[in-house]
Amino acid sequence: MRQNGKIEKEQAYIEQILSLVQKDPLTLTELAKSMGYKGISAKLRKTVQQLIAQGRLAYVVQGKNIKLTMKNDSTN
């Protein structure tokens, strides 16, 4: 029973990340601040790395910044 709550909470966290970067590409710091963190948490860094490994997020270069965005067909 507890496992389901943990999975739902983790899924909601992932959906929050994906929702924020879907609107506009964000740096990791911008993403953290958009989520209400003062800085980049270990949990956020780990989750973002997992999403990149799964192909759900991608890095894009915008000027001097490296930002995160949703991975789609035009992001190769």
N, CA, C and O atoms as a DFTB+ gen file, in Angstrom:
304 C
 N C O
     1  1       0.823      -1.197       0.000
     2  2       0.000       0.000       0.000
     3  2       0.866       1.259       0.000
     4  3       0.615       2.186      -0.770
     5  1       1.867       1.293       0.848
     6  2       2.755       2.445       0.897
     7  2       3.535       2.619      -0.391
     8  3       3.817       3.742      -0.807
     9  1       3.881       1.517      -1.016
    10  2       4.651       1.558      -2.262
    11  2       3.889       2.325      -3.336
    12  3       4.488       3.089      -4.094
    13  1       2.571       2.128      -3.407
    14  2       1.765       2.837      -4.401
    15  2       1.826       4.337      -4.188
    16  3       1.931       5.085      -5.160
    17  1       1.763       4.796      -2.960
    18  2       1.849       6.216      -2.649
    19  2       3.190       6.794      -3.041
    20  3       3.270       7.914      -3.547
    21  1       4.243       6.031      -2.808
    22  2       5.593       6.474      -3.163
    23  2       5.733       6.588      -4.681
    24  3       6.312       7.549      -5.187
    25  1       5.204       5.612      -5.395
    26  2       5.267       5.619      -6.854
    27  2       4.464       6.790      -7.410
    28  3       4.908       7.465      -8.339
    29  1       3.285       7.033      -6.845
    30  2       2.453       8.151      -7.299
    31  2       3.152       9.484      -7.044
    32  3       3.108      10.380      -7.887
    33  1       3.789       9.616      -5.897
    34  2       4.506      10.851      -5.551
    35  2       5.682      11.068      -6.505
    36  3       5.922      12.187      -6.959
    37  1       6.410       9.992      -6.804
    38  2       7.537      10.069      -7.732
    39  2       7.062      10.432      -9.142
    40  3       7.698      11.233      -9.829
    41  1       5.950       9.844      -9.566
    42  2       5.397      10.137     -10.884
    43  2       4.943      11.585     -10.963
    44  3       5.137      12.234     -11.991
    45  1       4.345      12.104      -9.900
    46  2       3.910      13.504      -9.872
    47  2       5.115      14.437      -9.968
    48  3       5.046      15.482     -10.615
    49  1       6.210      14.060      -9.328
    50  2       7.450      14.845      -9.369
    51  2       7.995      14.898     -10.797
    52  3       8.397      15.958     -11.277
    53  1       8.004      13.755     -11.462
    54  2       8.469      13.677     -12.852
    55  2       7.565      14.505     -13.763
    56  3       8.054      15.229     -14.631
    57  1       6.253      14.404     -13.571
    58  2       5.312      15.162     -14.390
    59  2       5.497      16.661     -14.187
    60  3       5.351      17.433     -15.135
    61  1       5.816      17.084     -12.960
    62  2       6.067      18.494     -12.695
    63  2       7.288      18.976     -13.483
    64  3       7.263      20.050     -14.085
    65  1       8.340      18.185     -13.475
    66  2       9.559      18.531     -14.220
    67  2       9.243      18.638     -15.712
    68  3       9.597      19.628     -16.353
    69  1       8.584      17.631     -16.261
    70  2       8.271      17.618     -17.688
    71  2       7.357      18.773     -18.073
    72  3       7.519      19.367     -19.140
    73  1       6.413      19.090     -17.222
    74  2       5.495      20.193     -17.489
    75  2       6.229      21.527     -17.550
    76  3       5.944      22.353     -18.417
    77  1       7.155      21.739     -16.648
    78  2       7.898      23.003     -16.609
    79  2       8.806      23.177     -17.822
    80  3       8.869      24.267     -18.390
    81  1       9.504      22.129     -18.223
    82  2      10.421      22.269     -19.365
    83  2       9.684      22.208     -20.704
    84  3      10.248      22.571     -21.737
    85  1       8.442      21.756     -20.693
    86  2       7.661      21.713     -21.929
    87  2       7.300      23.134     -22.364
    88  3       7.250      23.427     -23.558
    89  1       7.050      24.010     -21.396
    90  2       6.675      25.391     -21.692
    91  2       7.838      26.135     -22.340
    92  3       7.682      26.729     -23.407
    93  1       8.989      26.102     -21.704
    94  2      10.199      26.773     -22.187
    95  2      11.402      25.959     -21.732
    96  3      11.391      25.414     -20.628
    97  1      12.441      25.867     -22.560
    98  2      13.669      25.221     -22.096
    99  2      14.220      25.967     -20.872
   100  3      14.221      27.198     -20.840
   101  1      14.682      25.223     -19.880
   102  2      15.193      25.806     -18.642
   103  2      16.552      25.223     -18.305
   104  3      16.822      24.056     -18.591
   105  1      17.413      26.036     -17.694
   106  2      18.643      25.486     -17.135
   107  2      18.246      24.684     -15.902
   108  3      17.122      24.805     -15.416
   109  1      19.151      23.878     -15.403
   110  2      18.867      23.095     -14.204
   111  2      18.569      24.021     -13.021
   112  3      17.693      23.728     -12.208
   113  1      19.289      25.123     -12.930
   114  2      19.058      26.091     -11.852
   115  2      17.678      26.728     -11.991
   116  3      16.955      26.861     -11.003
   117  1      17.307      27.122     -13.213
   118  2      15.983      27.709     -13.441
   119  2      14.879      26.708     -13.106
   120  3      13.853      27.077     -12.533
   121  1      15.091      25.454     -13.460
   122  2      14.121      24.407     -13.153
   123  2      13.959      24.270     -11.644
   124  3      12.838      24.204     -11.140
   125  1      15.074      24.226     -10.927
   126  2      15.030      24.099      -9.471
   127  2      14.253      25.265      -8.851
   128  3      13.397      25.055      -7.991
   129  1      14.547      26.477      -9.282
   130  2      13.858      27.653      -8.748
   131  2      12.377      27.639      -9.099
   132  3      11.549      28.053      -8.288
   133  1      12.031      27.171     -10.296
   134  2      10.627      27.069     -10.707
   135  2       9.860      26.067      -9.852
   136  3       8.642      26.167      -9.697
   137  1      10.590      25.100      -9.298
   138  2       9.970      24.084      -8.446
   139  2       9.961      24.503      -6.981
   140  3       9.478      23.765      -6.123
   141  1      10.500      25.694      -6.695
   142  2      10.475      26.192      -5.327
   143  2      11.718      25.892      -4.512
   144  3      11.746      26.165      -3.312
   145  1      12.755      25.330      -5.142
   146  2      14.004      25.047      -4.442
   147  2      14.894      26.280      -4.468
   148  3      14.796      27.106      -5.376
   149  1      15.756      26.401      -3.480
   150  2      16.744      27.489      -3.464
   151  2      17.893      27.179      -4.420
   152  3      18.534      28.088      -4.949
   153  1      18.143      25.905      -4.634
   154  2      19.217      25.460      -5.515
   155  2      18.890      24.085      -6.051
   156  3      17.786      23.576      -5.861
   157  1      19.856      23.491      -6.719
   158  2      19.660      22.175      -7.340
   159  2      19.811      21.091      -6.271
   160  3      20.866      20.957      -5.651
   161  1      18.750      20.329      -6.068
   162  2      18.797      19.245      -5.084
   163  2      19.354      17.977      -5.726
   164  3      19.338      17.826      -6.947
   165  1      19.839      17.086      -4.897
   166  2      20.355      15.804      -5.388
   167  2      19.241      15.012      -6.066
   168  3      19.469      14.357      -7.083
   169  1      18.037      15.074      -5.502
   170  2      16.893      14.360      -6.073
   171  2      16.570      14.896      -7.466
   172  3      16.302      14.122      -8.386
   173  1      16.594      16.218      -7.622
   174  2      16.306      16.813      -8.921
   175  2      17.362      16.420      -9.941
   176  3      17.034      16.025     -11.060
   177  1      18.624      16.528      -9.558
   178  2      19.713      16.169     -10.469
   179  2      19.600      14.708     -10.912
   180  3      19.757      14.397     -12.092
   181  1      19.328      13.823      -9.964
   182  2      19.216      12.392     -10.259
   183  2      18.021      12.116     -11.182
   184  3      18.132      11.344     -12.134
   185  1      16.888      12.748     -10.894
   186  2      15.686      12.535     -11.704
   187  2      15.886      13.051     -13.119
   188  3      15.485      12.393     -14.079
   189  1      16.503      14.224     -13.263
   190  2      16.772      14.785     -14.591
   191  2      17.708      13.855     -15.369
   192  3      17.486      13.606     -16.554
   193  1      18.739      13.347     -14.720
   194  2      19.658      12.432     -15.401
   195  2      18.932      11.165     -15.867
   196  3      19.204      10.655     -16.953
   197  1      18.011      10.663     -15.045
   198  2      17.234       9.479     -15.436
   199  2      16.339       9.782     -16.637
   200  3      16.215       8.961     -17.546
   201  1      15.717      10.963     -16.639
   202  2      14.848      11.346     -17.748
   203  2      15.633      11.529     -19.041
   204  3      15.134      11.220     -20.124
   205  1      16.855      12.029     -18.930
   206  2      17.718      12.163     -20.109
   207  2      18.098      10.769     -20.627
   208  3      18.061      10.514     -21.830
   209  1      18.461       9.880     -19.708
   210  2      18.834       8.511     -20.095
   211  2      17.662       7.774     -20.746
   212  3      17.866       6.943     -21.631
   213  1      16.438       8.074     -20.311
   214  2      15.238       7.449     -20.879
   215  2      14.827       8.099     -22.199
   216  3      13.938       7.600     -22.890
   217  1      15.471       9.206     -22.547
   218  2      15.128       9.899     -23.781
   219  2      13.920      10.803     -23.661
   220  3      13.357      11.217     -24.675
   221  1      13.510      11.119     -22.441
   222  2      12.335      11.977     -22.246
   223  2      12.712      13.455     -22.155
   224  3      11.877      14.325     -22.406
   225  1      13.956      13.738     -21.800
   226  2      14.487      15.094     -21.763
   227  2      15.742      15.154     -22.603
   228  3      16.401      14.139     -22.829
   229  1      16.071      16.354     -23.067
   230  2      17.295      16.541     -23.845
   231  2      17.891      17.893     -23.476
   232  3      17.188      18.802     -23.034
   233  1      19.203      18.006     -23.668
   234  2      19.883      19.276     -23.496
   235  2      19.854      20.025     -24.823
   236  3      20.005      19.424     -25.886
   237  1      19.661      21.336     -24.755
   238  2      19.785      22.200     -25.927
   239  2      20.664      23.375     -25.542
   240  3      20.672      23.805     -24.389
   241  1      21.399      23.888     -26.509
   242  2      22.264      25.042     -26.253
   243  2      21.534      26.288     -26.731
   244  3      21.108      26.369     -27.883
   245  1      21.394      27.255     -25.833
   246  2      20.784      28.541     -26.182
   247  2      21.748      29.626     -25.734
   248  3      21.840      29.941     -24.548
   249  1      22.456      30.186     -26.683
   250  2      23.460      31.185     -26.341
   251  2      24.568      30.543     -25.526
   252  3      25.195      29.581     -25.969
   253  1      24.806      31.072     -24.342
   254  2      25.837      30.524     -23.459
   255  2      25.285      29.481     -22.503
   256  3      26.042      28.874     -21.745
   257  1      23.975      29.265     -22.529
   258  2      23.335      28.369     -21.579
   259  2      23.030      27.006     -22.180
   260  3      22.714      26.881     -23.364
   261  1      23.131      26.003     -21.343
   262  2      22.691      24.653     -21.697
   263  2      21.393      24.435     -20.937
   264  3      21.368      24.450     -19.706
   265  1      20.310      24.231     -21.691
   266  2      18.987      24.118     -21.085
   267  2      18.391      22.748     -21.335
   268  3      18.821      22.012     -22.222
   269  1      17.391      22.425     -20.529
   270  2      16.661      21.168     -20.658
   271  2      15.361      21.420     -21.393
   272  3      14.720      22.453     -21.200
   273  1      14.976      20.484     -22.229
   274  2      13.705      20.581     -22.931
   275  2      13.137      19.172     -23.110
   276  3      13.835      18.176     -22.920
   277  1      11.859      19.113     -23.479
   278  2      11.246      17.823     -23.781
   279  2      11.900      17.285     -25.038
   280  3      12.143      18.031     -25.987
   281  1      12.179      16.018     -25.048
   282  2      12.748      15.408     -26.251
   283  2      11.618      15.071     -27.200
   284  3      10.619      14.463     -26.815
   285  1      11.796      15.481     -28.466
   286  2      10.808      15.149     -29.498
   287  2      11.542      14.914     -30.796
   288  3      12.773      14.896     -30.822
   289  1      10.809      14.734     -31.866
   290  2      11.422      14.403     -33.160
   291  2      12.370      15.482     -33.662
   292  3      13.354      15.174     -34.334
   293  1      12.087      16.752     -33.342
   294  2      12.948      17.834     -33.846
   295  2      14.164      18.066     -32.977
   296  3      15.008      18.893     -33.322
   297  1      14.285      17.356     -31.847
   298  2      15.425      17.509     -30.944
   299  2      16.365      16.321     -31.099
   300  3      16.343      15.406     -30.276
   301  1      17.172      16.324     -32.121
   302  2      18.119      15.212     -32.346
   303  2      19.529      15.682     -32.321
   304  3      20.449      14.883     -32.492
